[in-house]
């Protein structure tokens, strides 16, 4: 503040006092009170958007554009600005928005003039009191006068984030309920948000959210810091209207159509199509890092990874090279990875991976979340906190050798073997410890199979051309049962890599009877 005449210490005290006033105006406990009171009432669905907006073709909906000059806080000097999302297509209802600043809590008033519309006819039909469906946060990643979208809250309890230089891909969610179960999934929604205005020089921002659904309500606080990796501290308190069979904490949702470990669909020229290529889990009790490449199965598949003490889990996009996708529009090589790290011990439970059959890249068919062992009962409440990092695969701080490629082929052909009914698995590992080793080092493979799996052979070799250590496995599955495998590399008593794990169900990919 040039020319203010105030000492630096006084300025700092001034800013701290302003932040204190903001905190006193409204906070997490206020949202928790609202959620608790709401849980004692019958669930009321949000007022839906008009039918003509819900049935818009997505290309037409995309033609409704928010005007950047109408962004919230654009004239106030804050590096953070807010762009609004219009209702329509799968954005099926409005959310209430409020701003928290030094003057208190104020509602954000809807203005249809904040948008450009693809046709005058559509603009005429939009009600003047429609309401916004959500919002997008922007921040100048590179230049102060250029705002970059980096976090979007819109649609159900979904939110999407990216790090610097990335494109949107996978999503986070406030909560998941009965995801993948036969009875069907429940989708609660954020219905109200409070946006805390940051100081002009702040690199963090706070958002509060109120969640509502048939089985629960919830209060959320998101402390957001954009950058090379966007980091979000999430605090949530849930209030249960009903028993829940499968509660999913810190859920992530993504898309896997096909990849290097699957067959390419007929007619597809691109080598791979996916937002994420694997699930990574860190067990703090055993110290194990587990890597599970994703599949597009022929039938719904749920995998439960029991963890002694969860240190973290995430859906990762390890393929980061353009030539691995060759898609100049979708740029799947720029899709982010996401890593969840509990702030405190969440107790016993499992990381659940849900893989849903999909015939197109437009479907989010993968979900991962933490399922506590403790039952969820009506009338209870539960509070949890975690850090979410979104960016390059390094957001997990993975210290050991990583499986960077998984290939699967017939075990009864040249290059695969001569075993009828068997399959060849090739896993390439890479990492700092491995790079320091040479062909003369006695690196060995440790491989095990699930019930009924016959492991015919396995071995490891160094591949100088790509500086990887290659694990090769030939295995035969039990009839009509999954082919489940685990493997890692070691040197003496030292484990060199994460544990690669795989499950190839019957009638999927190479095991499909039509092949």
Secondary structure by P-SEA (a helix, b strand, c coil): cccccccaaaaaaaaaaaaaaaaaaccaaaaaaaaaaaaacccccccccccccccccaaaaaaccccccccccccccccbbbbbbbbcccccbbbbbbbbcccccccccccccccccccaaaaaacccccccccbbbbbbcccccbbbbccccccccccccccccccccccccccccccccccbbbbbbbcbbbbbbbcccccbbbbbbbbbcccccbbbbbbcccccbbbbbbbbbbbbcccccbbbcbbbbbbbcccccccccccccccccccccbbbbbbccccbbbbbbbbbcccbbbbbbbbccccbbbbbccccccccccccccccccbbbbbbbbccccccccbbbbbbbbcccccccbbbbbbbcccccccbbbbbbbbbbbccccccccccccccbbbbbbcccccccccccbbbbbbbbbcccccccccccbbbbbbbbccccccccccccccccccbbbbbbbbcccccccccccccccccccccccbbbbbbccccccccccc
